Structures are given as C-alpha cells and as structure tokens.
Amino acid sequence: MRILIIGANGMLGQDLIKVYGEDPVNEILAWDIKDIDITDRERVFIKIKEADPDFVINAAAYNAVDKAEEDEGKKMAMAVNAEGPANLNAVCQEIGATFATYSSDYVFRGDKKEGYKENDLPDPINNYGLSKWEGEKKVQTIGGDYYIIRTSKLFGHEGIGENVKKSFITLMQELSQKMPELKVVDEEMSCFTYTLDLAMATRFLLEGNFKSGIYHVVNGEPCTWYGCAQTLFKILDKKVKLKAVPASDFPRPAKRPQYSVLLNTKLPEIRSFSEALKDFLGK
Ligand SMILES: NC(=O)c1ccc[n+]([C@@H]2O[C@H](COP(=O)([O-])OP(=O)(O)OC[C@H]3O[C@@H](n4cnc5c(N)ncnc54)[C@H](OP(=O)(O)O)[C@@H]3O)[C@@H](O)[C@H]2O)c1
C-alpha cells in the first residue's frame, strides 16, 4: 500500500509515520508544506496524481485558534482547513484513493454537558471551528471514500514543523520547573488525546471495512485543563501547587466551548487518558 501523509512534520503527522512505518509492506510518502501546499489546488492535483497513493491522510492544518479571529488568520484558516481538505478529497476521488482528514471538537457550541455524537449538528463559536466545519461539509459534498476524524486536545511528541506548538502537557511540565504555583483553568471540559493512539485508530479505521463518514476518536476520561494538570503531576509523582481558576483569568481572543466532549459511538473505544498519558511519559 502506498500511504501519503500530509502535514507529516506535525505532532500527529510524526506518529502517523511511526504507526504506518511499522508494517514493511507500506510505502510511506511523508509530505509537509515545503513539498505541497494543500491550498494550491493545481499543484495538489499534479503532485498527487503523479504519486498515485492508495491512501491520503491529511494531518496538515491551521491550528492558531486565536489568530483565526483576525482577518488574515481567518482567511488562512478557511484556506487550509476548508479548501485544503476539499482539494485533497477531490483528487482522491479522481484517482480512487481513500482520504482521511481531521476535524475538531471546536465545531460544536459547547453547551451539551452529556457530550456530542458524530451526527450532532455543529454550531461553532469561533473562526477556527467554523473553518473546520466548512472543511467537513466540503469533503462530504465531494464524497468518495472519505473519513473525517474529529478529535480534541492533542498531546504527543512535538512535531518538527516550523510553527510547532507545545502541547499543554509539555507546557505544564516546563512551567512547573520555573514557578512555585500554577494557575490552571478549571473549565472547557473535553477529552485529551494522545497522537499515537489517534494514529493507531486512524490506521484501524482506514484498514477496516467502515463506511465513509464522520468518526470521533478521543481518549476516555474527559477533564478540564486543571483536571489534566492534576492527572499529569499525580502520574509524575511530583508535588506541584495547582490553583483552579476560571477561564476569565486568561482572556483570549477566541471563545472556547465549555463542554465539548466527543462521544465515540461508531468505533471500538480507545484507552483512557490517564493510561495514554502514562505511556507517553514512560511511567
Ligand atoms: N492540536 C490539537 O490540540 C488539535 C485538536 C483538535 C483537532 N486537531 C487537528 O488534528 C490534526 C493534527 O494536528 P497537529 O496538532 O498534529 O498539527 P500540527 O502539529 O500543527 O501540524 C500541522 C502540520 O501541517 C503543516 N501545514 C500547515 N499549513 C499547511 C499547508 N497549507 N499545506 C501543507 N502543510 C501545512 C504545518 O507546517 P508548519 O509547521 O510549517 O506550519 C505542520 O507541519 C489537525 O487537523 C488539527 O486541526 C488538533
């Protein structure tokens, strides 16, 4: 099988390479923005037709949630998160390849405490979420053999791309070395998800006999940022003074959903957040 991984330098992209690389029958093409800009439709068609992959997995995205509230950022988010997946799915349909792309819990408003199922109607409250929802709709309209995988709050080993963002887990570990007390937002309940587990679940989905559509992949045990920090330092057996604070203590340009727990009703469950975090931390 020839697998094309786009956004290969990102946090998830790196784990997709690891997971697919475990099987010697797979030929992996790992591309990032220097190899292909997914917003450039003409180049996307030329290069992907030439490469002729069986699977195209798109881990590329514009993830700057706050910058997306500005005009330029919104344009970028729409181009990368909506036009990009549409370009990729269109060429996949022409060459008969299977397409997978990632969306986010931020497509939801965040007022459903019991969580969101795959077929719940999105209603985003920020431009990043809007761009992801636009991407979902475009991919669905094009159709073909496609998978839209919604996930949330990723953590894993840092990517190697130019705009790599530290995950919250890494940030907390670093801050705990420097500060006597950490103030952490005790709001925005959702599921932290390990990129390695997400990559494995992606492979399971693509290699299984599943219908095209939307899937939710998250580690279990939803929590707030504060809950996440508590779990982290408990696993590390490290005494860190944590103070739970409201989100209003850290004002940010983009609104965040209050409750955006993704419910997985279509795939086998993956492990809990604390198990995944232990594995990531080597504990
Ligand atoms: N991180 C989270 O907490 C989170 C939550 C929910 C959903 N997701 C989704 O999960 C997926 C993987 O996220 P991630 O955190 O692994 O992403 P990431 O680390 O930010 O990696 C994204 C990669 O895409 C590249 N890229 C950006 N624009 C591109 C373009 N126009 N064409 C080609 N490549 C481009 C980036 O390159 P540069 O670094 O050079 O810009 C980077 O290497 C994304 O769809 C993301 O939206 C993430």
The ligand as an SDF file (V2000), in Angstrom:
LIG
                    3D

 48 52  0  0  0  0  0  0  0  0999 V2000
   -3.5410   20.0680   18.3570 N   0  0  0  0  0  0  0  0  0  0  0  0
   -4.7580   19.8990   18.8710 C   0  0  0  0  0  0  0  0  0  0  0  0
   -4.9720   20.0450   20.0850 O   0  0  0  0  0  0  0  0  0  0  0  0
   -5.9100   19.5220   17.9570 C   0  0  0  0  0  0  0  0  0  0  0  0
   -7.2260   19.4520   18.4650 C   0  0  0  0  0  0  0  0  0  0  0  0
   -8.2680   19.0690   17.6200 C   0  0  0  0  0  0  0  0  0  0  0  0
   -8.0090   18.7570   16.2920 C   0  0  0  0  0  0  0  0  0  0  0  0
   -6.7360   18.8440   15.8150 N   0  0  0  0  0  0  0  0  0  0  0  0
   -6.4700   18.5250   14.3980 C   0  0  0  0  0  0  0  0  0  0  0  0
   -5.6210   17.3720   14.3220 O   0  0  0  0  0  0  0  0  0  0  0  0
   -4.7910   17.4740   13.1520 C   0  0  0  0  0  0  0  0  0  0  0  0
   -3.3180   17.3210   13.5490 C   0  0  0  0  0  0  0  0  0  0  0  0
   -2.9750   18.3980   14.4340 O   0  0  0  0  0  0  0  0  0  0  0  0
   -1.4790   18.6690   14.9380 P   0  0  0  0  0  0  0  0  0  0  0  0
   -1.5810   19.3240   16.2670 O   0  0  0  0  0  0  0  0  0  0  0  0
   -0.6610   17.4320   14.7770 O   0  0  0  0  0  0  0  0  0  0  0  0
   -0.9900   19.7570   13.8740 O   0  0  0  0  0  0  0  0  0  0  0  0
    0.4250   20.4920   13.7930 P   0  0  0  0  0  0  0  0  0  0  0  0
    1.4040   19.9040   14.7530 O   0  0  0  0  0  0  0  0  0  0  0  0
    0.1480   21.9790   13.8510 O   0  0  0  0  0  0  0  0  0  0  0  0
    0.9140   20.1140   12.3320 O   0  0  0  0  0  0  0  0  0  0  0  0
    0.3080   20.6100   11.1780 C   0  0  0  0  0  0  0  0  0  0  0  0
    1.3310   20.4900   10.0410 C   0  0  0  0  0  0  0  0  0  0  0  0
    0.7040   20.9850    8.8510 O   0  0  0  0  0  0  0  0  0  0  0  0
    1.6190   21.8440    8.1660 C   0  0  0  0  0  0  0  0  0  0  0  0
    0.8790   22.7760    7.3290 N   0  0  0  0  0  0  0  0  0  0  0  0
    0.2990   23.9570    7.6910 C   0  0  0  0  0  0  0  0  0  0  0  0
   -0.2800   24.5360    6.6220 N   0  0  0  0  0  0  0  0  0  0  0  0
   -0.0880   23.6960    5.5660 C   0  0  0  0  0  0  0  0  0  0  0  0
   -0.4290   23.7580    4.1820 C   0  0  0  0  0  0  0  0  0  0  0  0
   -1.1050   24.7960    3.6650 N   0  0  0  0  0  0  0  0  0  0  0  0
   -0.0690   22.7240    3.3830 N   0  0  0  0  0  0  0  0  0  0  0  0
    0.6440   21.6760    3.8820 C   0  0  0  0  0  0  0  0  0  0  0  0
    1.0110   21.5710    5.1800 N   0  0  0  0  0  0  0  0  0  0  0  0
    0.6580   22.5770    6.0130 C   0  0  0  0  0  0  0  0  0  0  0  0
    2.3740   22.5370    9.2950 C   0  0  0  0  0  0  0  0  0  0  0  0
    3.5740   23.0850    8.8160 O   0  0  0  0  0  0  0  0  0  0  0  0
    4.2100   24.3800    9.5870 P   0  0  0  0  0  0  0  0  0  0  0  0
    4.5340   23.9400   10.9880 O   0  0  0  0  0  0  0  0  0  0  0  0
    5.4240   24.7020    8.7780 O   0  0  0  0  0  0  0  0  0  0  0  0
    3.1390   25.4250    9.5760 O   0  0  0  0  0  0  0  0  0  0  0  0
    2.5880   21.3640   10.2650 C   0  0  0  0  0  0  0  0  0  0  0  0
    3.7390   20.6210    9.9500 O   0  0  0  0  0  0  0  0  0  0  0  0
   -5.1400   18.8200   12.5170 C   0  0  0  0  0  0  0  0  0  0  0  0
   -6.1480   18.6630   11.5660 O   0  0  0  0  0  0  0  0  0  0  0  0
   -5.7080   19.6150   13.6920 C   0  0  0  0  0  0  0  0  0  0  0  0
   -6.5390   20.6800   13.3080 O   0  0  0  0  0  0  0  0  0  0  0  0
   -5.6850   19.2180   16.6140 C   0  0  0  0  0  0  0  0  0  0  0  0
  1  2  1  0
  2  3  2  0
  2  4  1  0
  4  5  1  0
  4 48  2  0
  5  6  2  0
  6  7  1  0
  7  8  2  0
  8  9  1  0
  8 48  1  0
  9 10  1  0
  9 46  1  0
 10 11  1  0
 11 12  1  0
 11 44  1  0
 12 13  1  0
 13 14  1  0
 14 15  2  0
 14 16  1  0
 14 17  1  0
 17 18  1  0
 18 19  2  0
 18 20  1  0
 18 21  1  0
 21 22  1  0
 22 23  1  0
 23 24  1  0
 23 42  1  0
 24 25  1  0
 25 26  1  0
 25 36  1  0
 26 27  1  0
 26 35  1  0
 27 28  2  0
 28 29  1  0
 29 30  1  0
 29 35  2  0
 30 31  1  0
 30 32  2  0
 32 33  1  0
 33 34  2  0
 34 35  1  0
 36 37  1  0
 36 42  1  0
 37 38  1  0
 38 39  2  0
 38 40  1  0
 38 41  1  0
 42 43  1  0
 44 45  1  0
 44 46  1  0
 46 47  1  0
M  CHG  2   8   1  16  -1
M  END
$$$$
